[in-house]
Amino acid sequence: MFDLIRMSTLLAVLALPILGVAAESPAPATASSRYSADEQEARSLLEKAVAYYRQEGDQALAAFSREGPFTVGNLYVFVVDRQGTLVASGGPSLMLLGQDIGVVVGEADRARLLRLAEEGGEAEVAELEYPFTDWSLGGVVARKHSFFQRVGDHILGVGYYMARAEAGQAQQLLERASQAIARQPQETLDAINAHDKHYLQDDLYVFAVDLQSKRFVAHGYNQRLVGSDFATLATPDGKRIGQAMLDIAEQKGMGEYDYLWRNPVTLQLEPKRAFIRRVGHYLVAVGYYMKQ
């Protein structure tokens, strides 16, 4: 099942453009400390893989292409040769072994990677940042930041998900959705349910509840919740959160509420804060995952 999920993830990625950070002058992945641990873990795995490849040579490629010490959570090692061919991967791109990396990263960033192989020193680390769409998780789009290093005739890479939006981004998305629902309620609800990217960004999504029926009418991530009773909604740890949010919308008109929920990008239970607003007879909300 895990392999099927990873393969379906890659199929969605192939149609996406990639955003590149020039290999010649790599910049920090983010000015925020939110990803410092993720960045360090990715860099450490790349360093471990580089050392192993230098020790074992091409025999290391088999180890990189299976689950084991070079797959850590969502992190995995992948390897490209000097011709731009993918020759090893511990992640969803495993199904593309033997194919040109350009089908995943695009021609511009393929050229950057090959230039690294031709011109860059083996101590140099290049960086690329790109959107990653996972239809097996409902079409969630998450940014991914990858580090690359050349060893001999191969380029080794490891990337991490930039899976947590900030509070300000959640509030901006709520404002956009609220204004749209106020103007065109049904059209906007339909767009949210269709995973329109105006209402689905990284780990952020919009959900809406009819205050009269107390049922979900839109959900930007899990359409199976549409039509279900929001008032009885509970978290995995048993906290009843639906009625509490309804009370905020009905009594205050707007507010925020903290609870535990599964992050659709990391697949982990994480503390989440929802910003709530009443728009006509709808509760509209967007939540963001807080770093633990």
C-alpha positions as CSV (number, residue, x, y, z in Angstrom):
1,M,0.0,0.0,0.0
2,F,2.8,2.4,0.9
3,D,4.4,1.9,-2.6
4,L,1.1,2.5,-4.3
5,I,0.7,5.8,-2.4
6,R,4.2,6.9,-3.3
7,M,3.7,6.0,-7.0
8,S,0.4,7.9,-7.2
9,T,2.1,10.9,-5.6
10,L,4.8,11.0,-8.3
11,L,2.2,10.8,-11.1
12,A,0.8,14.0,-9.9
13,V,4.2,15.7,-9.6
14,L,5.1,15.1,-13.2
15,A,2.8,17.8,-14.6
16,L,4.1,20.5,-12.2
17,P,6.7,23.2,-12.9
18,I,9.6,23.5,-10.5
19,L,11.0,26.6,-8.9
20,G,14.8,26.6,-8.8
21,V,17.3,28.2,-6.5
22,A,20.5,28.7,-8.5
23,A,23.1,26.1,-7.8
24,E,25.9,28.7,-8.0
25,S,24.6,30.7,-5.0
26,P,22.4,28.6,-2.7
27,A,20.4,30.6,-0.2
28,P,19.0,29.4,3.1
29,A,15.8,27.5,2.6
30,T,13.8,29.9,4.8
31,A,14.4,32.9,7.0
32,S,12.2,31.3,9.6
33,S,13.3,28.8,12.2
34,R,10.2,26.6,11.5
35,Y,12.2,24.4,9.1
36,S,15.6,24.5,10.8
37,A,15.2,20.9,12.2
38,D,13.9,19.6,8.8
39,E,16.7,21.3,6.9
40,Q,19.3,19.8,9.3
41,E,17.8,16.4,9.0
42,A,17.8,16.5,5.2
43,R,21.4,17.8,5.1
44,S,22.5,15.1,7.6
45,L,20.9,12.4,5.5
46,L,22.6,13.8,2.3
47,E,25.9,13.9,4.2
48,K,25.5,10.3,5.3
49,A,24.6,9.2,1.8
50,V,27.6,11.0,0.3
51,A,29.9,9.3,2.7
52,Y,28.4,5.9,2.0
53,Y,28.7,6.4,-1.7
54,R,32.3,7.4,-1.5
55,Q,32.9,4.3,0.5
56,E,30.9,1.8,-1.5
57,G,30.8,3.3,-5.0
58,D,28.0,2.3,-7.3
59,Q,27.1,-0.6,-5.0
60,A,25.5,2.1,-2.8
61,L,22.8,2.7,-5.4
62,A,20.9,-0.4,-4.4
63,A,20.8,0.7,-0.8
64,F,19.5,4.1,-1.8
65,S,16.6,2.5,-3.7
66,R,15.0,0.6,-0.9
67,E,13.6,1.5,2.6
68,G,16.3,1.4,5.2
69,P,18.9,3.7,6.7
70,F,18.6,6.1,3.7
71,T,14.8,6.6,4.1
72,V,13.9,8.6,7.2
73,G,10.2,9.5,7.5
74,N,9.4,11.6,4.4
75,L,13.1,12.0,3.6
76,Y,14.8,9.8,1.1
77,V,17.9,9.8,-1.1
78,F,17.8,9.9,-4.9
79,V,20.6,9.9,-7.4
80,V,21.1,11.3,-10.9
81,D,24.0,10.5,-13.3
82,R,25.9,13.0,-15.5
83,Q,23.5,12.5,-18.4
84,G,20.5,13.5,-16.2
85,T,19.2,9.9,-15.7
86,L,17.6,8.9,-12.4
87,V,19.6,5.9,-11.3
88,A,18.4,5.5,-7.6
89,S,15.6,6.6,-5.4
90,G,14.2,5.6,-2.0
91,G,11.0,7.6,-2.7
92,P,8.1,7.8,-5.2
93,S,10.4,8.6,-8.1
94,L,11.6,5.0,-7.9
95,M,9.2,4.2,-10.7
96,L,11.2,6.5,-13.0
97,L,14.6,4.8,-12.7
98,G,16.3,4.9,-16.0
99,Q,14.4,8.0,-17.2
100,D,15.6,11.5,-17.6
101,I,15.2,13.7,-14.5
102,G,13.8,16.5,-16.7
103,V,10.4,14.9,-16.6
104,V,10.3,15.8,-12.9
105,V,12.3,19.0,-12.4
106,G,11.9,20.6,-15.8
107,E,14.6,21.5,-18.3
108,A,15.9,24.6,-16.6
109,D,16.7,22.9,-13.3
110,R,17.9,19.8,-15.1
111,A,20.5,22.0,-16.7
112,R,21.5,23.4,-13.4
113,L,22.0,19.9,-12.0
114,L,24.1,18.8,-14.9
115,R,26.2,22.0,-14.7
116,L,26.9,21.1,-11.1
117,A,28.1,17.7,-12.3
118,E,30.4,19.3,-14.9
119,E,31.6,22.4,-13.1
120,G,30.8,22.2,-9.4
121,G,33.2,20.9,-6.8
122,E,32.3,17.8,-4.8
123,A,31.9,19.9,-1.6
124,E,29.3,22.2,-3.2
125,V,25.7,21.8,-2.2
126,A,23.0,23.0,-4.6
127,E,19.3,23.7,-3.7
128,L,16.0,23.5,-5.5
129,E,12.5,24.3,-4.3
130,Y,9.4,23.0,-6.1
131,P,5.7,22.3,-5.5
132,F,4.7,18.7,-4.8
133,T,1.1,17.6,-5.4
134,D,-0.2,14.4,-3.8
135,W,-3.5,13.3,-5.1
136,S,-3.5,10.2,-2.8
137,L,-3.9,12.8,0.0
138,G,-6.7,14.7,-1.8
139,G,-4.6,16.9,-4.0
140,V,-2.6,18.6,-1.3
141,V,0.1,20.8,-2.7
142,A,3.2,21.1,-0.5
143,R,6.5,22.8,-1.3
144,K,9.6,20.7,-1.1
145,H,13.2,21.9,-0.7
146,S,16.0,19.6,-1.9
147,F,19.7,19.6,-1.5
148,F,22.1,18.2,-4.1
149,Q,25.8,17.2,-4.0
150,R,28.0,15.7,-6.7
151,V,30.1,12.6,-6.0
152,G,32.2,11.5,-8.9
153,D,29.8,10.9,-11.9
154,H,26.6,11.1,-9.8
155,I,24.5,13.8,-8.1
156,L,22.9,12.8,-4.8
157,G,19.8,14.6,-3.5
158,V,17.6,14.7,-0.4
159,G,14.6,17.0,0.1
160,Y,12.1,17.9,2.9
161,Y,8.5,19.1,2.9
162,M,7.9,22.8,3.8
163,A,4.7,21.6,5.3
164,R,3.6,24.3,7.7
165,A,2.1,27.6,6.7
166,E,2.1,30.6,9.0
167,A,-0.8,32.2,10.9
168,G,-0.8,35.2,8.6
169,Q,-1.2,33.0,5.5
170,A,-4.1,31.2,7.1
171,Q,-5.8,34.5,7.9
172,Q,-5.3,35.8,4.4
173,L,-6.8,32.6,2.9
174,L,-9.8,32.9,5.3
175,E,-10.3,36.5,4.2
176,R,-10.2,35.5,0.5
177,A,-12.7,32.7,1.0
178,S,-15.0,34.7,3.2
179,Q,-15.3,37.5,0.7
180,A,-15.9,35.0,-2.1
181,I,-18.6,33.2,-0.2
182,A,-20.3,36.5,0.6
183,R,-20.4,37.4,-3.1
184,Q,-21.0,34.0,-4.7
185,P,-21.7,31.4,-2.0
186,Q,-22.6,28.3,-4.0
187,E,-19.9,28.9,-6.7
188,T,-17.3,29.3,-4.0
189,L,-18.4,26.3,-2.0
190,D,-18.2,24.3,-5.2
191,A,-14.7,25.6,-5.9
192,I,-13.5,24.6,-2.4
193,N,-14.9,21.1,-2.8
194,A,-13.2,20.9,-6.2
195,H,-9.8,21.6,-4.6
196,D,-9.5,24.9,-6.4
197,K,-5.9,26.1,-5.7
198,H,-7.3,29.5,-4.6
199,Y,-8.5,27.7,-1.5
200,L,-5.9,24.9,-1.1
201,Q,-2.3,26.0,-0.4
202,D,0.4,23.8,1.1
203,D,-1.2,22.5,4.3
204,L,-3.9,25.2,4.3
205,Y,-7.5,24.5,3.2
206,V,-10.9,26.1,3.7
207,F,-13.9,24.4,5.2
208,A,-17.5,25.7,5.6
209,V,-20.5,24.7,7.7
210,D,-24.1,25.6,7.3
211,L,-25.1,27.2,10.6
212,Q,-28.7,26.1,10.1
213,S,-28.2,22.4,9.5
214,K,-24.8,22.3,11.3
215,R,-23.4,20.2,8.5
216,F,-20.3,20.5,6.4
217,V,-21.1,22.1,3.0
218,A,-17.5,22.4,1.8
219,H,-14.1,21.0,2.7
220,G,-10.9,21.8,0.8
221,Y,-9.2,18.5,1.7
222,N,-11.6,15.7,2.7
223,Q,-14.8,15.8,0.6
224,R,-16.1,12.7,2.5
225,L,-16.9,15.1,5.4
226,V,-19.3,17.1,3.2
227,G,-22.8,16.5,4.5
228,S,-21.7,15.1,7.8
229,D,-22.7,16.5,11.2
230,F,-20.1,19.2,12.2
231,A,-21.5,19.6,15.7
232,T,-20.4,16.1,16.6
233,L,-16.9,16.4,15.1
234,A,-14.2,15.2,17.5
235,T,-10.4,15.0,17.3
236,P,-8.4,11.8,17.3
237,D,-7.8,12.3,21.0
238,G,-11.5,12.6,21.7
239,K,-11.9,16.3,22.1
240,R,-15.3,17.5,20.8
241,I,-14.5,20.5,18.7
242,G,-17.5,21.0,16.3
243,Q,-19.9,22.5,18.7
244,A,-17.2,24.7,20.2
245,M,-16.5,26.2,16.8
246,L,-20.2,26.7,16.1
247,D,-20.5,28.6,19.4
248,I,-17.7,30.9,18.4
249,A,-19.3,31.6,15.0
250,E,-22.8,32.1,16.3
251,Q,-22.1,34.0,19.5
252,K,-19.0,36.1,18.6
253,G,-19.0,36.1,14.8
254,M,-15.3,35.4,14.6
255,G,-12.5,33.9,16.7
256,E,-10.0,31.1,16.9
257,Y,-9.8,27.6,18.3
258,D,-6.9,25.2,19.1
259,Y,-7.1,21.4,18.7
260,L,-5.2,18.3,17.5
261,W,-5.6,17.2,13.8
262,R,-3.8,15.2,11.2
263,N,-1.6,17.3,8.9
264,P,-2.4,16.1,5.3
265,V,1.3,16.7,4.3
266,T,3.2,15.1,7.2
267,L,0.4,12.6,8.0
268,Q,1.2,13.3,11.7
269,L,-1.2,14.4,14.4
270,E,-0.2,18.0,15.1
271,P,-1.6,21.0,17.1
272,K,-3.7,23.2,14.9
273,R,-5.3,26.6,15.3
274,A,-8.4,27.4,13.3
275,F,-9.4,31.0,12.5
276,I,-13.2,31.1,12.3
277,R,-15.6,33.6,10.8
278,R,-19.4,33.8,10.3
279,V,-20.4,34.7,6.8
280,G,-24.1,34.9,6.3
281,H,-25.4,31.6,7.6
282,Y,-22.1,29.9,7.1
283,L,-19.2,29.2,9.4
284,V,-16.0,29.6,7.4
285,A,-12.6,28.5,8.8
286,V,-9.0,28.0,7.9
287,G,-6.5,26.4,10.2
288,Y,-2.7,26.2,10.3
289,Y,-0.5,23.6,12.0
290,M,1.7,24.9,14.8
291,K,5.2,23.7,15.2
292,Q,5.4,21.3,18.1
